[in-house]
Amino acid sequence: MKYFGSHAREVLDTKGYYFAVWAPNATAVSVIGNFNHWKPDEHPLFVRLEKSGIWEGFIPNIKREKFINIIFADSIIRKL
């Protein structure tokens, strides 16, 4: 799917980034980086209701950073 990863979007006239990952066995997924002081509870992603294993979310008012990561509840950290 071409929408996995991070993509600049505008939602309700607010610029930000949309994030999507496929993590069917994860129990939680968060976006972390300098913008939120690497705090995993600040920007959680939400699993889709159709049980596809896709986690997604929109974070408003952030700029593209070189060091944005996705953290999975199973302790695997992967850079976007």
mmJSON file of the N, C-alpha and C atoms, coordinates in Angstrom:
{"data_MODEL":{"atom_site":{
"group_PDB":["ATOM","ATOM","ATOM","ATOM","ATOM","ATOM","ATOM","ATOM","ATOM","ATOM","ATOM","ATOM","ATOM","ATOM","ATOM","ATOM","ATOM","ATOM","ATOM","ATOM","ATOM","ATOM","ATOM","ATOM","ATOM","ATOM","ATOM","ATOM","ATOM","ATOM","ATOM","ATOM","ATOM","ATOM","ATOM","ATOM","ATOM","ATOM","ATOM","ATOM","ATOM","ATOM","ATOM","ATOM","ATOM","ATOM","ATOM","ATOM","ATOM","ATOM","ATOM","ATOM","ATOM","ATOM","ATOM","ATOM","ATOM","ATOM","ATOM","ATOM","ATOM","ATOM","ATOM","ATOM","ATOM","ATOM","ATOM","ATOM","ATOM","ATOM","ATOM","ATOM","ATOM","ATOM","ATOM","ATOM","ATOM","ATOM","ATOM","ATOM","ATOM","ATOM","ATOM","ATOM","ATOM","ATOM","ATOM","ATOM","ATOM","ATOM","ATOM","ATOM","ATOM","ATOM","ATOM","ATOM","ATOM","ATOM","ATOM","ATOM","ATOM","ATOM","ATOM","ATOM","ATOM","ATOM","ATOM","ATOM","ATOM","ATOM","ATOM","ATOM","ATOM","ATOM","ATOM","ATOM","ATOM","ATOM","ATOM","ATOM","ATOM","ATOM","ATOM","ATOM","ATOM","ATOM","ATOM","ATOM","ATOM","ATOM","ATOM","ATOM","ATOM","ATOM","ATOM","ATOM","ATOM","ATOM","ATOM","ATOM","ATOM","ATOM","ATOM","ATOM","ATOM","ATOM","ATOM","ATOM","ATOM","ATOM","ATOM","ATOM","ATOM","ATOM","ATOM","ATOM","ATOM","ATOM","ATOM","ATOM","ATOM","ATOM","ATOM","ATOM","ATOM","ATOM","ATOM","ATOM","ATOM","ATOM","ATOM","ATOM","ATOM","ATOM","ATOM","ATOM","ATOM","ATOM","ATOM","ATOM","ATOM","ATOM","ATOM","ATOM","ATOM","ATOM","ATOM","ATOM","ATOM","ATOM","ATOM","ATOM","ATOM","ATOM","ATOM","ATOM","ATOM","ATOM","ATOM","ATOM","ATOM","ATOM","ATOM","ATOM","ATOM","ATOM","ATOM","ATOM","ATOM","ATOM","ATOM","ATOM","ATOM","ATOM","ATOM","ATOM","ATOM","ATOM","ATOM","ATOM","ATOM","ATOM","ATOM","ATOM","ATOM","ATOM","ATOM","ATOM","ATOM","ATOM","ATOM","ATOM","ATOM","ATOM","ATOM","ATOM","ATOM","ATOM","ATOM","ATOM"],
"id":[1,2,3,4,5,6,7,8,9,10,11,12,13,14,15,16,17,18,19,20,21,22,23,24,25,26,27,28,29,30,31,32,33,34,35,36,37,38,39,40,41,42,43,44,45,46,47,48,49,50,51,52,53,54,55,56,57,58,59,60,61,62,63,64,65,66,67,68,69,70,71,72,73,74,75,76,77,78,79,80,81,82,83,84,85,86,87,88,89,90,91,92,93,94,95,96,97,98,99,100,101,102,103,104,105,106,107,108,109,110,111,112,113,114,115,116,117,118,119,120,121,122,123,124,125,126,127,128,129,130,131,132,133,134,135,136,137,138,139,140,141,142,143,144,145,146,147,148,149,150,151,152,153,154,155,156,157,158,159,160,161,162,163,164,165,166,167,168,169,170,171,172,173,174,175,176,177,178,179,180,181,182,183,184,185,186,187,188,189,190,191,192,193,194,195,196,197,198,199,200,201,202,203,204,205,206,207,208,209,210,211,212,213,214,215,216,217,218,219,220,221,222,223,224,225,226,227,228,229,230,231,232,233,234,235,236,237,238,239,240],
"type_symbol":["N","C","C","N","C","C","N","C","C","N","C","C","N","C","C","N","C","C","N","C","C","N","C","C","N","C","C","N","C","C","N","C","C","N","C","C","N","C","C","N","C","C","N","C","C","N","C","C","N","C","C","N","C","C","N","C","C","N","C","C","N","C","C","N","C","C","N","C","C","N","C","C","N","C","C","N","C","C","N","C","C","N","C","C","N","C","C","N","C","C","N","C","C","N","C","C","N","C","C","N","C","C","N","C","C","N","C","C","N","C","C","N","C","C","N","C","C","N","C","C","N","C","C","N","C","C","N","C","C","N","C","C","N","C","C","N","C","C","N","C","C","N","C","C","N","C","C","N","C","C","N","C","C","N","C","C","N","C","C","N","C","C","N","C","C","N","C","C","N","C","C","N","C","C","N","C","C","N","C","C","N","C","C","N","C","C","N","C","C","N","C","C","N","C","C","N","C","C","N","C","C","N","C","C","N","C","C","N","C","C","N","C","C","N","C","C","N","C","C","N","C","C","N","C","C","N","C","C","N","C","C","N","C","C","N","C","C","N","C","C"],
"label_atom_id":["N","CA","C","N","CA","C","N","CA","C","N","CA","C","N","CA","C","N","CA","C","N","CA","C","N","CA","C","N","CA","C","N","CA","C","N","CA","C","N","CA","C","N","CA","C","N","CA","C","N","CA","C","N","CA","C","N","CA","C","N","CA","C","N","CA","C","N","CA","C","N","CA","C","N","CA","C","N","CA","C","N","CA","C","N","CA","C","N","CA","C","N","CA","C","N","CA","C","N","CA","C","N","CA","C","N","CA","C","N","CA","C","N","CA","C","N","CA","C","N","CA","C","N","CA","C","N","CA","C","N","CA","C","N","CA","C","N","CA","C","N","CA","C","N","CA","C","N","CA","C","N","CA","C","N","CA","C","N","CA","C","N","CA","C","N","CA","C","N","CA","C","N","CA","C","N","CA","C","N","CA","C","N","CA","C","N","CA","C","N","CA","C","N","CA","C","N","CA","C","N","CA","C","N","CA","C","N","CA","C","N","CA","C","N","CA","C","N","CA","C","N","CA","C","N","CA","C","N","CA","C","N","CA","C","N","CA","C","N","CA","C","N","CA","C","N","CA","C","N","CA","C","N","CA","C","N","CA","C","N","CA","C","N","CA","C","N","CA","C","N","CA","C","N","CA","C","N","CA","C"],
"label_alt_id":[null,null,null,null,null,null,null,null,null,null,null,null,null,null,null,null,null,null,null,null,null,null,null,null,null,null,null,null,null,null,null,null,null,null,null,null,null,null,null,null,null,null,null,null,null,null,null,null,null,null,null,null,null,null,null,null,null,null,null,null,null,null,null,null,null,null,null,null,null,null,null,null,null,null,null,null,null,null,null,null,null,null,null,null,null,null,null,null,null,null,null,null,null,null,null,null,null,null,null,null,null,null,null,null,null,null,null,null,null,null,null,null,null,null,null,null,null,null,null,null,null,null,null,null,null,null,null,null,null,null,null,null,null,null,null,null,null,null,null,null,null,null,null,null,null,null,null,null,null,null,null,null,null,null,null,null,null,null,null,null,null,null,null,null,null,null,null,null,null,null,null,null,null,null,null,null,null,null,null,null,null,null,null,null,null,null,null,null,null,null,null,null,null,null,null,null,null,null,null,null,null,null,null,null,null,null,null,null,null,null,null,null,null,null,null,null,null,null,null,null,null,null,null,null,null,null,null,null,null,null,null,null,null,null,null,null,null,null,null,null],
"label_comp_id":["MET","MET","MET","LYS","LYS","LYS","TYR","TYR","TYR","PHE","PHE","PHE","GLY","GLY","GLY","SER","SER","SER","HIS","HIS","HIS","ALA","ALA","ALA","ARG","ARG","ARG","GLU","GLU","GLU","VAL","VAL","VAL","LEU","LEU","LEU","ASP","ASP","ASP","THR","THR","THR","LYS","LYS","LYS","GLY","GLY","GLY","TYR","TYR","TYR","TYR","TYR","TYR","PHE","PHE","PHE","ALA","ALA","ALA","VAL","VAL","VAL","TRP","TRP","TRP","ALA","ALA","ALA","PRO","PRO","PRO","ASN","ASN","ASN","ALA","ALA","ALA","THR","THR","THR","ALA","ALA","ALA","VAL","VAL","VAL","SER","SER","SER","VAL","VAL","VAL","ILE","ILE","ILE","GLY","GLY","GLY","ASN","ASN","ASN","PHE","PHE","PHE","ASN","ASN","ASN","HIS","HIS","HIS","TRP","TRP","TRP","LYS","LYS","LYS","PRO","PRO","PRO","ASP","ASP","ASP","GLU","GLU","GLU","HIS","HIS","HIS","PRO","PRO","PRO","LEU","LEU","LEU","PHE","PHE","PHE","VAL","VAL","VAL","ARG","ARG","ARG","LEU","LEU","LEU","GLU","GLU","GLU","LYS","LYS","LYS","SER","SER","SER","GLY","GLY","GLY","ILE","ILE","ILE","TRP","TRP","TRP","GLU","GLU","GLU","GLY","GLY","GLY","PHE","PHE","PHE","ILE","ILE","ILE","PRO","PRO","PRO","ASN","ASN","ASN","ILE","ILE","ILE","LYS","LYS","LYS","ARG","ARG","ARG","GLU","GLU","GLU","LYS","LYS","LYS","PHE","PHE","PHE","ILE","ILE","ILE","ASN","ASN","ASN","ILE","ILE","ILE","ILE","ILE","ILE","PHE","PHE","PHE","ALA","ALA","ALA","ASP","ASP","ASP","SER","SER","SER","ILE","ILE","ILE","ILE","ILE","ILE","ARG","ARG","ARG","LYS","LYS","LYS","LEU","LEU","LEU"],
"label_asym_id":["A","A","A","A","A","A","A","A","A","A","A","A","A","A","A","A","A","A","A","A","A","A","A","A","A","A","A","A","A","A","A","A","A","A","A","A","A","A","A","A","A","A","A","A","A","A","A","A","A","A","A","A","A","A","A","A","A","A","A","A","A","A","A","A","A","A","A","A","A","A","A","A","A","A","A","A","A","A","A","A","A","A","A","A","A","A","A","A","A","A","A","A","A","A","A","A","A","A","A","A","A","A","A","A","A","A","A","A","A","A","A","A","A","A","A","A","A","A","A","A","A","A","A","A","A","A","A","A","A","A","A","A","A","A","A","A","A","A","A","A","A","A","A","A","A","A","A","A","A","A","A","A","A","A","A","A","A","A","A","A","A","A","A","A","A","A","A","A","A","A","A","A","A","A","A","A","A","A","A","A","A","A","A","A","A","A","A","A","A","A","A","A","A","A","A","A","A","A","A","A","A","A","A","A","A","A","A","A","A","A","A","A","A","A","A","A","A","A","A","A","A","A","A","A","A","A","A","A","A","A","A","A","A","A","A","A","A","A","A","A"],
"label_entity_id":["1","1","1","1","1","1","1","1","1","1","1","1","1","1","1","1","1","1","1","1","1","1","1","1","1","1","1","1","1","1","1","1","1","1","1","1","1","1","1","1","1","1","1","1","1","1","1","1","1","1","1","1","1","1","1","1","1","1","1","1","1","1","1","1","1","1","1","1","1","1","1","1","1","1","1","1","1","1","1","1","1","1","1","1","1","1","1","1","1","1","1","1","1","1","1","1","1","1","1","1","1","1","1","1","1","1","1","1","1","1","1","1","1","1","1","1","1","1","1","1","1","1","1","1","1","1","1","1","1","1","1","1","1","1","1","1","1","1","1","1","1","1","1","1","1","1","1","1","1","1","1","1","1","1","1","1","1","1","1","1","1","1","1","1","1","1","1","1","1","1","1","1","1","1","1","1","1","1","1","1","1","1","1","1","1","1","1","1","1","1","1","1","1","1","1","1","1","1","1","1","1","1","1","1","1","1","1","1","1","1","1","1","1","1","1","1","1","1","1","1","1","1","1","1","1","1","1","1","1","1","1","1","1","1","1","1","1","1","1","1"],
"label_seq_id":[1,1,1,2,2,2,3,3,3,4,4,4,5,5,5,6,6,6,7,7,7,8,8,8,9,9,9,10,10,10,11,11,11,12,12,12,13,13,13,14,14,14,15,15,15,16,16,16,17,17,17,18,18,18,19,19,19,20,20,20,21,21,21,22,22,22,23,23,23,24,24,24,25,25,25,26,26,26,27,27,27,28,28,28,29,29,29,30,30,30,31,31,31,32,32,32,33,33,33,34,34,34,35,35,35,36,36,36,37,37,37,38,38,38,39,39,39,40,40,40,41,41,41,42,42,42,43,43,43,44,44,44,45,45,45,46,46,46,47,47,47,48,48,48,49,49,49,50,50,50,51,51,51,52,52,52,53,53,53,54,54,54,55,55,55,56,56,56,57,57,57,58,58,58,59,59,59,60,60,60,61,61,61,62,62,62,63,63,63,64,64,64,65,65,65,66,66,66,67,67,67,68,68,68,69,69,69,70,70,70,71,71,71,72,72,72,73,73,73,74,74,74,75,75,75,76,76,76,77,77,77,78,78,78,79,79,79,80,80,80],
"pdbx_PDB_ins_code":[null,null,null,null,null,null,null,null,null,null,null,null,null,null,null,null,null,null,null,null,null,null,null,null,null,null,null,null,null,null,null,null,null,null,null,null,null,null,null,null,null,null,null,null,null,null,null,null,null,null,null,null,null,null,null,null,null,null,null,null,null,null,null,null,null,null,null,null,null,null,null,null,null,null,null,null,null,null,null,null,null,null,null,null,null,null,null,null,null,null,null,null,null,null,null,null,null,null,null,null,null,null,null,null,null,null,null,null,null,null,null,null,null,null,null,null,null,null,null,null,null,null,null,null,null,null,null,null,null,null,null,null,null,null,null,null,null,null,null,null,null,null,null,null,null,null,null,null,null,null,null,null,null,null,null,null,null,null,null,null,null,null,null,null,null,null,null,null,null,null,null,null,null,null,null,null,null,null,null,null,null,null,null,null,null,null,null,null,null,null,null,null,null,null,null,null,null,null,null,null,null,null,null,null,null,null,null,null,null,null,null,null,null,null,null,null,null,null,null,null,null,null,null,null,null,null,null,null,null,null,null,null,null,null,null,null,null,null,null,null],
"Cartn_x":[0.847,0.0,0.887,0.586,1.432,1.254,0.347,0.104,0.777,1.537,2.277,3.419,3.78,4.834,4.219,4.893,4.388,4.2,3.123,2.792,2.196,2.669,2.112,0.659,-0.205,-1.635,-2.195,-3.345,-4.09,-5.467,-5.847,-7.137,-7.86,-9.037,-9.825,-8.99,-8.303,-7.461,-6.266,-5.874,-4.713,-3.675,-2.455,-1.379,-0.763,-0.292,0.351,0.806,0.969,1.398,0.477,0.159,-0.607,0.399,0.212,1.086,0.273,0.844,0.197,1.256,1.043,1.942,1.091,1.644,0.995,1.704,0.992,1.558,0.472,0.147,-1.003,-0.887,0.325,0.483,0.764,0.796,1.08,-0.132,0.145,-0.925,-0.988,0.025,0.053,1.133,0.88,1.844,1.816,2.993,3.084,4.116,3.966,4.949,5.76,7.081,7.941,8.994,9.51,10.56,10.888,11.741,12.107,10.885,9.901,8.718,7.907,8.012,7.279,8.218,9.488,10.51,10.626,10.386,10.541,9.634,8.485,7.531,6.536,6.552,5.702,4.204,3.811,2.379,1.768,2.592,2.099,1.263,1.665,0.995,0.765,-0.208,-0.511,-1.207,-0.989,-1.761,-2.915,-3.909,-5.109,-5.312,-5.681,-5.88,-7.221,-7.251,-8.508,-9.484,-10.742,-11.775,-11.974,-11.563,-11.8,-10.782,-9.923,-8.965,-7.949,-7.511,-6.519,-5.095,-4.93,-3.598,-2.945,-3.694,-3.166,-3.457,-2.404,-2.492,-2.272,-3.054,-2.941,-3.292,-2.899,-3.237,-2.722,-3.258,-2.867,-2.341,-1.157,-0.583,-0.524,-1.298,-1.34,-0.139,0.164,1.13,2.529,2.978,4.376,5.058,6.356,7.151,7.86,8.224,8.97,10.305,10.602,11.856,12.654,13.939,14.799,14.659,14.361,14.34,12.947,12.029,10.714,10.706,10.283,10.252,8.858,8.628,7.419,7.846,7.169,7.496,6.31,6.609,5.591,5.608,4.479,4.387,5.272,5.661,6.52,8.003,8.292,9.639,10.48,9.897,10.636,10.505,11.607,11.589,12.099,11.338,11.731,11.656,12.686,12.677,11.857,11.172,10.465,11.413],
"Cartn_y":[-1.186,0.0,1.241,2.212,3.388,4.395,4.142,5.096,4.721,3.64,3.308,4.295,4.543,5.504,6.819,7.91,9.238,10.08,10.861,11.679,13.001,14.088,15.408,15.44,15.935,16.038,17.311,17.716,18.804,18.271,18.371,17.886,19.047,19.371,20.479,21.761,22.08,23.274,23.297,22.137,22.037,21.136,21.659,20.867,19.96,18.811,17.872,16.66,15.539,14.296,13.153,12.356,11.127,9.984,9.085,7.938,6.656,5.649,4.341,3.25,2.206,1.044,-0.215,-1.299,-2.606,-3.352,-3.602,-4.28,-5.162,-6.284,-7.097,-7.705,-7.862,-8.463,-7.456,-6.181,-5.149,-4.922,-4.55,-4.18,-2.671,-1.959,-0.497,-0.03,1.117,1.715,3.22,3.843,5.287,5.889,7.186,7.948,8.756,8.668,9.413,10.169,11.238,12.021,13.236,14.089,15.32,16.185,16.156,17.011,16.713,15.492,15.167,14.648,15.016,14.674,13.17,12.393,10.928,10.237,10.821,10.235,9.349,8.04,7.13,7.272,7.918,8.062,9.323,10.184,11.463,11.332,10.459,10.355,8.897,8.255,6.864,6.804,5.704,5.422,4.514,4.437,3.667,2.583,1.413,0.286,0.446,0.083,0.146,-0.898,-0.572,-1.462,-2.733,-2.739,-3.932,-5.038,-4.847,-5.869,-6.235,-5.252,-5.476,-5.464,-5.018,-4.88,-3.552,-2.661,-1.341,-0.369,0.303,1.339,2.673,3.701,4.973,6.131,7.321,8.517,9.76,10.888,12.192,13.025,13.608,14.489,15.888,16.812,18.161,18.998,19.973,21.019,20.523,19.463,19.063,19.196,19.428,19.523,18.204,17.954,16.746,16.763,15.703,15.587,14.418,14.518,13.425,12.231,12.477,11.412,11.207,10.774,10.353,8.838,8.206,6.746,6.266,5.026,4.342,3.326,3.297,2.331,1.384,0.096,-0.934,-1.478,-1.946,-2.467,-3.684,-4.362,-5.539,-5.158,-3.863,-3.325,-3.217,-3.412,-3.226,-1.756,-1.119,0.271,0.311,0.988,1.069,2.519,2.981,4.333,4.382,5.474,5.699,6.296],
"Cartn_z":[0.0,0.0,0.0,-0.842,-0.966,0.169,1.082,2.152,3.465,3.498,4.707,4.893,6.138,6.443,6.876,6.561,6.939,5.688,5.698,4.535,4.995,4.405,4.704,4.246,5.11,4.809,5.435,4.951,5.561,5.906,7.162,7.644,8.319,7.849,8.388,8.479,7.4,7.276,8.228,8.737,9.624,8.975,8.801,8.221,9.279,8.837,9.733,8.951,9.652,9.018,9.395,8.378,8.548,8.613,9.56,9.732,9.604,8.961,8.852,8.799,9.568,9.57,9.635,9.149,9.275,10.389,11.466,12.632,13.242,12.589,13.006,14.399,14.92,16.244,17.343,17.007,18.007,18.9,20.121,21.045,21.226,20.781,20.804,19.834,19.214,18.29,18.525,18.594,18.808,17.878,17.629,16.873,17.881,17.778,18.695,17.906,18.497,17.86,18.693,18.14,18.845,19.139,18.244,18.381,19.648,20.197,21.429,22.525,22.393,23.399,23.614,22.533,22.534,23.557,23.826,24.779,24.023,24.263,23.492,23.753,24.827,25.123,24.517,23.932,23.417,22.14,21.214,19.914,19.519,20.151,19.781,18.427,17.715,16.512,16.907,16.061,16.366,15.32,15.77,14.864,14.155,12.888,12.131,12.635,12.587,13.12,12.306,11.032,10.21,10.479,11.472,11.914,10.84,10.084,9.04,9.592,10.825,11.392,11.059,10.413,10.064,11.206,11.64,12.662,11.967,12.326,11.635,12.552,12.137,12.883,12.198,12.598,12.068,13.224,13.025,14.04,13.444,13.997,13.442,13.862,13.023,13.344,13.676,13.011,13.16,11.812,11.85,10.634,10.407,9.183,8.831,9.562,10.264,10.994,10.462,10.603,10.183,11.13,12.381,13.375,13.955,13.128,13.604,13.558,14.627,14.704,15.079,14.763,15.192,16.247,17.37,18.4,18.575,18.575,18.711,20.133,20.618,21.983,22.186,21.108,21.249,21.305,21.549,21.742,20.482,19.326,18.08,17.681,17.412,16.977,15.551,14.685,13.281,12.835,12.138,11.599,10.327,10.154,8.887,7.897],
"occupancy":[1.0,1.0,1.0,1.0,1.0,1.0,1.0,1.0,1.0,1.0,1.0,1.0,1.0,1.0,1.0,1.0,1.0,1.0,1.0,1.0,1.0,1.0,1.0,1.0,1.0,1.0,1.0,1.0,1.0,1.0,1.0,1.0,1.0,1.0,1.0,1.0,1.0,1.0,1.0,1.0,1.0,1.0,1.0,1.0,1.0,1.0,1.0,1.0,1.0,1.0,1.0,1.0,1.0,1.0,1.0,1.0,1.0,1.0,1.0,1.0,1.0,1.0,1.0,1.0,1.0,1.0,1.0,1.0,1.0,1.0,1.0,1.0,1.0,1.0,1.0,1.0,1.0,1.0,1.0,1.0,1.0,1.0,1.0,1.0,1.0,1.0,1.0,1.0,1.0,1.0,1.0,1.0,1.0,1.0,1.0,1.0,1.0,1.0,1.0,1.0,1.0,1.0,1.0,1.0,1.0,1.0,1.0,1.0,1.0,1.0,1.0,1.0,1.0,1.0,1.0,1.0,1.0,1.0,1.0,1.0,1.0,1.0,1.0,1.0,1.0,1.0,1.0,1.0,1.0,1.0,1.0,1.0,1.0,1.0,1.0,1.0,1.0,1.0,1.0,1.0,1.0,1.0,1.0,1.0,1.0,1.0,1.0,1.0,1.0,1.0,1.0,1.0,1.0,1.0,1.0,1.0,1.0,1.0,1.0,1.0,1.0,1.0,1.0,1.0,1.0,1.0,1.0,1.0,1.0,1.0,1.0,1.0,1.0,1.0,1.0,1.0,1.0,1.0,1.0,1.0,1.0,1.0,1.0,1.0,1.0,1.0,1.0,1.0,1.0,1.0,1.0,1.0,1.0,1.0,1.0,1.0,1.0,1.0,1.0,1.0,1.0,1.0,1.0,1.0,1.0,1.0,1.0,1.0,1.0,1.0,1.0,1.0,1.0,1.0,1.0,1.0,1.0,1.0,1.0,1.0,1.0,1.0,1.0,1.0,1.0,1.0,1.0,1.0,1.0,1.0,1.0,1.0,1.0,1.0,1.0,1.0,1.0,1.0,1.0,1.0],
"B_iso_or_equiv":[0.0,0.0,0.0,0.0,0.0,0.0,0.0,0.0,0.0,0.0,0.0,0.0,0.0,0.0,0.0,0.0,0.0,0.0,0.0,0.0,0.0,0.0,0.0,0.0,0.0,0.0,0.0,0.0,0.0,0.0,0.0,0.0,0.0,0.0,0.0,0.0,0.0,0.0,0.0,0.0,0.0,0.0,0.0,0.0,0.0,0.0,0.0,0.0,0.0,0.0,0.0,0.0,0.0,0.0,0.0,0.0,0.0,0.0,0.0,0.0,0.0,0.0,0.0,0.0,0.0,0.0,0.0,0.0,0.0,0.0,0.0,0.0,0.0,0.0,0.0,0.0,0.0,0.0,0.0,0.0,0.0,0.0,0.0,0.0,0.0,0.0,0.0,0.0,0.0,0.0,0.0,0.0,0.0,0.0,0.0,0.0,0.0,0.0,0.0,0.0,0.0,0.0,0.0,0.0,0.0,0.0,0.0,0.0,0.0,0.0,0.0,0.0,0.0,0.0,0.0,0.0,0.0,0.0,0.0,0.0,0.0,0.0,0.0,0.0,0.0,0.0,0.0,0.0,0.0,0.0,0.0,0.0,0.0,0.0,0.0,0.0,0.0,0.0,0.0,0.0,0.0,0.0,0.0,0.0,0.0,0.0,0.0,0.0,0.0,0.0,0.0,0.0,0.0,0.0,0.0,0.0,0.0,0.0,0.0,0.0,0.0,0.0,0.0,0.0,0.0,0.0,0.0,0.0,0.0,0.0,0.0,0.0,0.0,0.0,0.0,0.0,0.0,0.0,0.0,0.0,0.0,0.0,0.0,0.0,0.0,0.0,0.0,0.0,0.0,0.0,0.0,0.0,0.0,0.0,0.0,0.0,0.0,0.0,0.0,0.0,0.0,0.0,0.0,0.0,0.0,0.0,0.0,0.0,0.0,0.0,0.0,0.0,0.0,0.0,0.0,0.0,0.0,0.0,0.0,0.0,0.0,0.0,0.0,0.0,0.0,0.0,0.0,0.0,0.0,0.0,0.0,0.0,0.0,0.0,0.0,0.0,0.0,0.0,0.0,0.0],
"pdbx_formal_charge":[null,null,null,null,null,null,null,null,null,null,null,null,null,null,null,null,null,null,null,null,null,null,null,null,null,null,null,null,null,null,null,null,null,null,null,null,null,null,null,null,null,null,null,null,null,null,null,null,null,null,null,null,null,null,null,null,null,null,null,null,null,null,null,null,null,null,null,null,null,null,null,null,null,null,null,null,null,null,null,null,null,null,null,null,null,null,null,null,null,null,null,null,null,null,null,null,null,null,null,null,null,null,null,null,null,null,null,null,null,null,null,null,null,null,null,null,null,null,null,null,null,null,null,null,null,null,null,null,null,null,null,null,null,null,null,null,null,null,null,null,null,null,null,null,null,null,null,null,null,null,null,null,null,null,null,null,null,null,null,null,null,null,null,null,null,null,null,null,null,null,null,null,null,null,null,null,null,null,null,null,null,null,null,null,null,null,null,null,null,null,null,null,null,null,null,null,null,null,null,null,null,null,null,null,null,null,null,null,null,null,null,null,null,null,null,null,null,null,null,null,null,null,null,null,null,null,null,null,null,null,null,null,null,null,null,null,null,null,null,null],
"auth_seq_id":[1,1,1,2,2,2,3,3,3,4,4,4,5,5,5,6,6,6,7,7,7,8,8,8,9,9,9,10,10,10,11,11,11,12,12,12,13,13,13,14,14,14,15,15,15,16,16,16,17,17,17,18,18,18,19,19,19,20,20,20,21,21,21,22,22,22,23,23,23,24,24,24,25,25,25,26,26,26,27,27,27,28,28,28,29,29,29,30,30,30,31,31,31,32,32,32,33,33,33,34,34,34,35,35,35,36,36,36,37,37,37,38,38,38,39,39,39,40,40,40,41,41,41,42,42,42,43,43,43,44,44,44,45,45,45,46,46,46,47,47,47,48,48,48,49,49,49,50,50,50,51,51,51,52,52,52,53,53,53,54,54,54,55,55,55,56,56,56,57,57,57,58,58,58,59,59,59,60,60,60,61,61,61,62,62,62,63,63,63,64,64,64,65,65,65,66,66,66,67,67,67,68,68,68,69,69,69,70,70,70,71,71,71,72,72,72,73,73,73,74,74,74,75,75,75,76,76,76,77,77,77,78,78,78,79,79,79,80,80,80],
"auth_comp_id":["MET","MET","MET","LYS","LYS","LYS","TYR","TYR","TYR","PHE","PHE","PHE","GLY","GLY","GLY","SER","SER","SER","HIS","HIS","HIS","ALA","ALA","ALA","ARG","ARG","ARG","GLU","GLU","GLU","VAL","VAL","VAL","LEU","LEU","LEU","ASP","ASP","ASP","THR","THR","THR","LYS","LYS","LYS","GLY","GLY","GLY","TYR","TYR","TYR","TYR","TYR","TYR","PHE","PHE","PHE","ALA","ALA","ALA","VAL","VAL","VAL","TRP","TRP","TRP","ALA","ALA","ALA","PRO","PRO","PRO","ASN","ASN","ASN","ALA","ALA","ALA","THR","THR","THR","ALA","ALA","ALA","VAL","VAL","VAL","SER","SER","SER","VAL","VAL","VAL","ILE","ILE","ILE","GLY","GLY","GLY","ASN","ASN","ASN","PHE","PHE","PHE","ASN","ASN","ASN","HIS","HIS","HIS","TRP","TRP","TRP","LYS","LYS","LYS","PRO","PRO","PRO","ASP","ASP","ASP","GLU","GLU","GLU","HIS","HIS","HIS","PRO","PRO","PRO","LEU","LEU","LEU","PHE","PHE","PHE","VAL","VAL","VAL","ARG","ARG","ARG","LEU","LEU","LEU","GLU","GLU","GLU","LYS","LYS","LYS","SER","SER","SER","GLY","GLY","GLY","ILE","ILE","ILE","TRP","TRP","TRP","GLU","GLU","GLU","GLY","GLY","GLY","PHE","PHE","PHE","ILE","ILE","ILE","PRO","PRO","PRO","ASN","ASN","ASN","ILE","ILE","ILE","LYS","LYS","LYS","ARG","ARG","ARG","GLU","GLU","GLU","LYS","LYS","LYS","PHE","PHE","PHE","ILE","ILE","ILE","ASN","ASN","ASN","ILE","ILE","ILE","ILE","ILE","ILE","PHE","PHE","PHE","ALA","ALA","ALA","ASP","ASP","ASP","SER","SER","SER","ILE","ILE","ILE","ILE","ILE","ILE","ARG","ARG","ARG","LYS","LYS","LYS","LEU","LEU","LEU"],
"auth_asym_id":["A","A","A","A","A","A","A","A","A","A","A","A","A","A","A","A","A","A","A","A","A","A","A","A","A","A","A","A","A","A","A","A","A","A","A","A","A","A","A","A","A","A","A","A","A","A","A","A","A","A","A","A","A","A","A","A","A","A","A","A","A","A","A","A","A","A","A","A","A","A","A","A","A","A","A","A","A","A","A","A","A","A","A","A","A","A","A","A","A","A","A","A","A","A","A","A","A","A","A","A","A","A","A","A","A","A","A","A","A","A","A","A","A","A","A","A","A","A","A","A","A","A","A","A","A","A","A","A","A","A","A","A","A","A","A","A","A","A","A","A","A","A","A","A","A","A","A","A","A","A","A","A","A","A","A","A","A","A","A","A","A","A","A","A","A","A","A","A","A","A","A","A","A","A","A","A","A","A","A","A","A","A","A","A","A","A","A","A","A","A","A","A","A","A","A","A","A","A","A","A","A","A","A","A","A","A","A","A","A","A","A","A","A","A","A","A","A","A","A","A","A","A","A","A","A","A","A","A","A","A","A","A","A","A","A","A","A","A","A","A"],
"auth_atom_id":["N","CA","C","N","CA","C","N","CA","C","N","CA","C","N","CA","C","N","CA","C","N","CA","C","N","CA","C","N","CA","C","N","CA","C","N","CA","C","N","CA","C","N","CA","C","N","CA","C","N","CA","C","N","CA","C","N","CA","C","N","CA","C","N","CA","C","N","CA","C","N","CA","C","N","CA","C","N","CA","C","N","CA","C","N","CA","C","N","CA","C","N","CA","C","N","CA","C","N","CA","C","N","CA","C","N","CA","C","N","CA","C","N","CA","C","N","CA","C","N","CA","C","N","CA","C","N","CA","C","N","CA","C","N","CA","C","N","CA","C","N","CA","C","N","CA","C","N","CA","C","N","CA","C","N","CA","C","N","CA","C","N","CA","C","N","CA","C","N","CA","C","N","CA","C","N","CA","C","N","CA","C","N","CA","C","N","CA","C","N","CA","C","N","CA","C","N","CA","C","N","CA","C","N","CA","C","N","CA","C","N","CA","C","N","CA","C","N","CA","C","N","CA","C","N","CA","C","N","CA","C","N","CA","C","N","CA","C","N","CA","C","N","CA","C","N","CA","C","N","CA","C","N","CA","C","N","CA","C","N","CA","C","N","CA","C","N","CA","C","N","CA","C","N","CA","C","N","CA","C"],
"pdbx_PDB_model_num":[1,1,1,1,1,1,1,1,1,1,1,1,1,1,1,1,1,1,1,1,1,1,1,1,1,1,1,1,1,1,1,1,1,1,1,1,1,1,1,1,1,1,1,1,1,1,1,1,1,1,1,1,1,1,1,1,1,1,1,1,1,1,1,1,1,1,1,1,1,1,1,1,1,1,1,1,1,1,1,1,1,1,1,1,1,1,1,1,1,1,1,1,1,1,1,1,1,1,1,1,1,1,1,1,1,1,1,1,1,1,1,1,1,1,1,1,1,1,1,1,1,1,1,1,1,1,1,1,1,1,1,1,1,1,1,1,1,1,1,1,1,1,1,1,1,1,1,1,1,1,1,1,1,1,1,1,1,1,1,1,1,1,1,1,1,1,1,1,1,1,1,1,1,1,1,1,1,1,1,1,1,1,1,1,1,1,1,1,1,1,1,1,1,1,1,1,1,1,1,1,1,1,1,1,1,1,1,1,1,1,1,1,1,1,1,1,1,1,1,1,1,1,1,1,1,1,1,1,1,1,1,1,1,1,1,1,1,1,1,1]
}}}
